[in-house]
Structure formats: structure tokens, C-alpha cells
Amino acid sequence: MIAPRERGELLRIEGLQSGYGQVTVLWGVDLCVREGEITALIGSNGAGKSTLMRTVSGLVPARAGRIFWQGAEVQGVGPARVLAHGIAHVPEGRRLFGAMSVEENLLMGAYLRGHDPKGVSHDLEHVYAIFPKLKERRRQAAGTMSGGEQQMCAIGRGLMSAPRLLMIDELSLGLSPLLVEQLVEALTALNREGLTILVVEQDVVAALEVSRTAYVMDTGRVTQHGDSAALLADPAVRRAYLGALAD
């Protein structure tokens, strides 16, 4: 069990259970994300990491347990309400509108902010400052860009909702180490600006080095959690996820 609610928590999950059809994927998951921190979620394929994010964002209904956002329960409110609360989800596989331009994709992230055109324009320029490649390619069809550029666009689209919590599922999937490094640097810069981030990352070293707190999942359960640096030094974690690097 995680500790009683602490000051500064944005997201808190207690005893969460969810799944698909007759299949249960998450079994009593506890997790908390503190404001202003990067929290990492690591584990093998099929551990339930993506299902956890989908359940938080309202795409998969919770079967049991509770989800709190700033102390108020939010499970069952639906994806649009979750987004309106300030939780943005960058899904695995990017899920861009391939035939639409980069800028059109970014503006789709701001669809709940129609009343704030100045704020949307400001945030669009901010995204372009973080990812200059997107500004260069803003008129290009998003589906014709490289995998790394599409991931930048997916993150940028999430930022356009002006979130307080950005959840990123599989940050580095299919990308080169150089591109992963660039994305990690961008997330670090966003975090320094005050953005809270929850990231699922298959590169365990990158995840634990960029985050302050981490959770390890296995077969739908949290098996370990704590300080990321301590987990990176843990021999059991290193053997399980770092292979030859364990020694």
C-alpha cells in the first residue's frame, strides 16, 4: 500500500482493477503522482502499464478501486472530463491524424479551449519552441513524418490541452537512442517549467534517470516503488530489466 494522501499529490490511485471483456488486467494497483515531479512506470510487455493509463484517462472503465485527482474522485467521468480536469494522455503508437497537417494535429489537442484563442496561440508557439522540427513541418501531413517527429507531434498535441499532468505511453517505442535522448531532454525542460509527467518507458535506464519516483509493474500489479535512483541501483531490478548491465 502507498502512504496516506500527501500534500502536493495530483493523482492518486487506490486498489485499481480494470481490464477488457472477461479479462482482468489490473489487480489492486496503488500509485500516486506528486505535483512537479516526473514519475516513471516500468515493467515488461503485458504488465498492464498501458491499461493503467487508459483507465486513468477514462478510455477503459475501472472495475474496482478509486482514482483521485487533487483529492476528488474522477473514475467514471469519461475521457473529455478527464482532459478538462487537466490530465492529457499521449497514447502508445502516437495515434495522429495522418492525412492532417502537423499544425492541425496540434490544434486538435486544444479543442476544449475554443474560448481561449490567445492562450492557444501562445501554447502553439511554445510547442514549436520545444520542438522546432514541428514548426518547420507544420504544413506537412503528419503521417509522412519520421517516427521521432510523429512522437514530438503527439507530445505537442498533449501539451496543447494545457495539462497539469502529461501521461506519455511508451515514449521511445521504435525510436533511435539519439531521438530518445532528445525527447528526454524535452521532458526534463518541461518539468523544469512545472509540468508534472507520468511516463511509461521501455528504456528502463532512461526512465529511472529522468524520473524522481518510479513504479515497477508485473502481471497487473505494482511489485516495487520508490526513489528512482534507488531502484536503478537495486540488483533485482537490474537483473530483471537491464540484462547484461546488471553487473
Disulfide bonds with the S-S distance in Angstrom:
none
